[in-house]
Each structure stands twice: as structure tokens, then as C-alpha cells.
Amino acid sequence: MRTAALSLIAICLSAPVLADQPGGDMTGFLEETPVSWRIDAERSEYHFESEGIGSLRILAEPQEVPSGIGSVRLMVMVADGTTSLLELRLEDEDGNPALGLSSEAGGQAMLDIDHDNDGSLHFTGVIEAGLMAYPMSGRTAGERQMLVLDVDGGRITATGH
């Protein structure tokens, strides 16, 4: 009983520290299937020309995904407070492209982005995208799926060049 109480206290005390760690979570649905990824802060980066113009490249590792799906990669452009989803790709377990942003269905990134004094970038919001199967992915040609993700606690510390 005492061990359980000490464990609970340790978890409660570490929660604020974990919330301030780089990374973050992306959770939602691929069609009707629940999905989640953890943002890989060490392999994600951002670059800003000025306070309001820049880009984010995000790589996230799978936590809960359907069979045949692995990492997610995306690129978001920022211009004067407006975010645009330029690229989104779901890979298979071997890192090969499986599903990508469909030019017909398109996508959007509605992210709130804040620059922190320590040089990190914080972001939260929603990403929605119509995805299409890549050729040679082993999926049905032209297969389309809708992806909706909530981004929570996104934090990147690496700046790109």
C-alpha cells in the first residue's frame, strides 16, 4: 500500500515536468479508426524568416495505429498567423509511403503557434486531410481516407536551416 501511495505521489509531481518536455501528441481518427502518434522532437524542426513567416516539419512515431501504418510526416507553412498544410504522409512500418495528402481532397492545419523565450516553438490545434494511397504501397489504387488529428502539447526545440 505504501509503495502504491509513493508511486502515485511521484507521478503527480512529475506531471508538470512531463508537460513541458519537447514533443507532444497527435490523436484522432483515420476514417473511423482511432490513431495516435507521439511527436519526435529530436527529428522535427522549424524555421522562421521572421516572427510571422516560417515552416514546421514534424515527424511523429506511432502509438496507436491500424496495421500497415507507421510514422507520420508533415510540413506546415506559416504566413502572418495563417497555417497551411503543404505535405502530409503516413508511412508503413518499414518507412515507405503508404498514404499521402490528396490534391483533390486537400487538407488544412489550424494551429496556434507560440515562440517561447528559450527558443522552442509551441503549437496546438487541428489537422484535417484527405489522403490517397501511394502507388506501389500495396493499397488499392486511388483508395482515399480522411485523417483528423488533434495536436496537443506540441513543442519543438530544433531550428532548421
FIDOLUM-971259 format. One line per field, with one value per residue (C-alpha): residue in one letter; x, y, z. Coordinates in nm, 4 decimals, m for minus. Example, Ala and Ser with C-alpha at 12.3 -4.5 7.8 and 13.67 -1.06 7.14 Angstrom:
resn (a_s)
px (1.2300_1.3670)
py (m0.4500_m0.1060)
pz (0.7800_0.7140)
This chain:
resn (m_r_t_a_a_l_s_l_i_a_i_c_l_s_a_p_v_l_a_d_q_p_g_g_d_m_t_g_f_l_e_e_t_p_v_s_w_r_i_d_a_e_r_s_e_y_h_f_e_s_e_g_i_g_s_l_r_i_l_a_e_p_q_e_v_p_s_g_i_g_s_v_r_l_m_v_m_v_a_d_g_t_t_s_l_l_e_l_r_l_e_d_e_d_g_n_p_a_l_g_l_s_s_e_a_g_g_q_a_m_l_d_i_d_h_d_n_d_g_s_l_h_f_t_g_v_i_e_a_g_l_m_a_y_p_m_s_g_r_t_a_g_e_r_q_m_l_v_l_d_v_d_g_g_r_i_t_a_t_g_h)
px (0.0000_0.2802_0.4608_0.1449_0.0989_0.4617_0.4268_0.1142_0.2897_0.5872_0.3589_0.1696_0.4901_0.6384_0.3293_0.4200_0.7724_0.6435_0.4033_0.6960_0.9023_0.9590_0.7295_0.3557_0.0746_m0.1399_m0.4575_m0.7682_m0.9171_m0.8132_m1.1603_m1.3314_m1.0236_m0.8638_m0.4990_m0.2271_0.1313_0.3972_0.5863_0.9580_1.1030_1.4582_1.3689_1.1193_1.2241_1.1063_1.2447_1.1142_1.2323_1.0537_0.8061_0.5122_0.6643_0.8091_0.7605_0.7363_0.8495_0.7025_0.7817_0.5715_0.6088_0.3073_0.1442_m0.1918_m0.2359_m0.4001_m0.1961_0.0148_0.0606_0.3769_0.5176_0.3524_0.5448_0.4017_0.5022_0.3110_0.3768_0.3014_0.2303_0.1067_m0.0783_m0.2310_m0.1140_m0.1262_m0.0737_0.1731_0.2585_0.1294_0.2432_0.1645_0.4345_0.4109_0.6017_0.9141_0.9156_0.7724_0.4981_0.1526_m0.0957_m0.0353_m0.2130_m0.4590_m0.4540_m0.8261_m0.9364_m0.6657_m0.6061_m0.5812_m0.3790_m0.5468_m0.2621_m0.1942_0.1825_0.3812_0.7527_0.8998_1.1887_1.4006_1.3916_1.1284_0.8102_0.4757_0.1767_m0.1716_m0.4731_m0.6348_m0.5102_m0.7557_m0.6512_m0.7888_m0.5301_m0.4791_m0.2886_0.0580_0.1372_0.3375_0.2085_0.0260_m0.3019_m0.5888_m0.5014_m0.6933_m0.8024_m0.8963_m0.9165_m0.9888_m0.7486_m0.8457_m0.5912_m0.5875_m0.2389_m0.1831_0.1301_0.3367_0.6813_0.9851_1.3222_1.5301_1.5520_1.6084_1.8125)
py (0.0000_0.2386_0.1645_0.2433_0.5728_0.6733_0.5832_0.7977_1.0920_1.0563_1.0527_1.3613_1.5519_1.4620_1.5598_1.9305_1.8345_1.5924_1.8542_2.0890_1.8275_1.8602_1.6545_1.6350_1.4110_1.3898_1.1886_1.1415_0.9204_0.7707_0.7221_0.5739_0.4071_0.5762_0.6751_0.8432_0.9473_1.0996_1.3938_1.3165_1.6488_1.5498_1.4732_1.7579_2.1162_2.4662_2.7613_3.1191_3.4005_3.6451_3.6242_3.5569_3.3646_3.0173_2.6430_2.3376_1.9882_1.7316_1.3629_1.1592_0.7970_0.5633_0.4924_0.3506_0.2937_0.0350_m0.2441_m0.1214_0.2311_0.3647_0.7172_1.0371_1.3222_1.6629_2.0137_2.3264_2.6747_2.9798_3.3218_3.6076_3.3856_3.1565_2.7955_2.5863_2.2130_2.1566_1.7930_1.5010_1.1426_0.8278_0.5652_0.1903_0.0038_m0.0032_0.3735_0.3528_0.5975_0.4450_0.7362_1.0984_1.4305_1.4192_1.7206_1.6665_1.6410_1.8686_1.9384_2.2092_2.2804_2.5076_2.5536_2.8128_2.8689_3.0478_3.1228_3.0777_3.2768_2.9598_2.9221_2.6493_2.6565_2.5538_2.4552_2.3103_2.2725_2.0505_1.8936_1.7557_1.5889_1.3776_1.1075_0.8890_0.5607_0.5966_0.3890_0.0787_0.0968_m0.2339_m0.0500_m0.0200_0.2405_0.5618_0.4495_0.7591_0.8048_1.1028_1.1855_1.4198_1.4899_1.6992_1.8281_1.8680_1.9927_2.0218_2.1558_2.1628_2.2939_2.2376_2.5073_2.4033_2.5674)
pz (0.0000_0.0912_m0.2370_m0.4341_m0.2499_m0.3133_m0.6810_m0.7097_m0.5445_m0.7798_m1.0859_m0.9682_m0.9001_m1.2399_m1.4438_m1.4749_m1.5821_m1.8474_m1.9830_m2.0513_m2.2387_m2.6136_m2.8323_m2.7897_m2.9068_m3.2184_m3.1667_m3.3766_m3.6444_m3.9763_m4.1213_m3.8120_m3.6620_m3.3573_m3.4134_m3.2127_m3.2691_m3.0416_m3.1949_m3.2212_m3.1052_m3.1967_m3.5589_m3.6052_m3.6742_m3.7509_m3.9418_m3.9340_m4.1631_m3.9358_m3.6462_m3.8792_m4.1725_m4.1447_m4.1576_m3.9325_m4.0305_m3.7947_m3.7623_m3.5219_m3.4169_m3.3949_m3.0596_m3.1716_m3.5455_m3.7704_m3.9233_m4.2149_m4.0757_m3.9110_m3.8749_m3.9910_m4.1575_m4.2278_m4.3270_m4.2305_m4.3679_m4.1538_m4.3041_m4.0876_m3.8430_m4.1058_m4.1223_m4.4400_m4.4670_m4.7517_m4.7041_m4.5028_m4.5437_m4.3495_m4.3845_m4.3463_m4.0740_m4.2976_m4.3620_m4.7154_m4.8218_m4.7682_m4.7754_m4.8740_m4.8997_m5.1880_m5.4186_m5.4797_m5.1160_m4.9753_m4.6124_m4.3543_m4.0435_m3.7910_m3.5447_m3.2783_m3.2700_m2.9989_m2.9842_m2.6355_m2.4895_m2.4651_m2.8454_m2.8562_m3.0572_m2.9008_m3.1135_m3.0651_m3.2895_m3.5504_m3.8728_m4.1281_m4.4521_m4.7308_m4.8009_m5.1066_m5.1377_m5.2898_m5.5978_m5.5035_m5.1428_m5.1683_m5.1155_m5.3604_m5.6245_m5.5588_m5.2106_m5.0097_m4.6350_m4.4130_m4.1285_m3.8439_m3.5696_m3.2529_m3.1764_m2.8034_m2.6301_m2.9482_m2.8700_m3.0981_m2.9877_m3.3029_m3.5657_m3.9243_m4.1945)
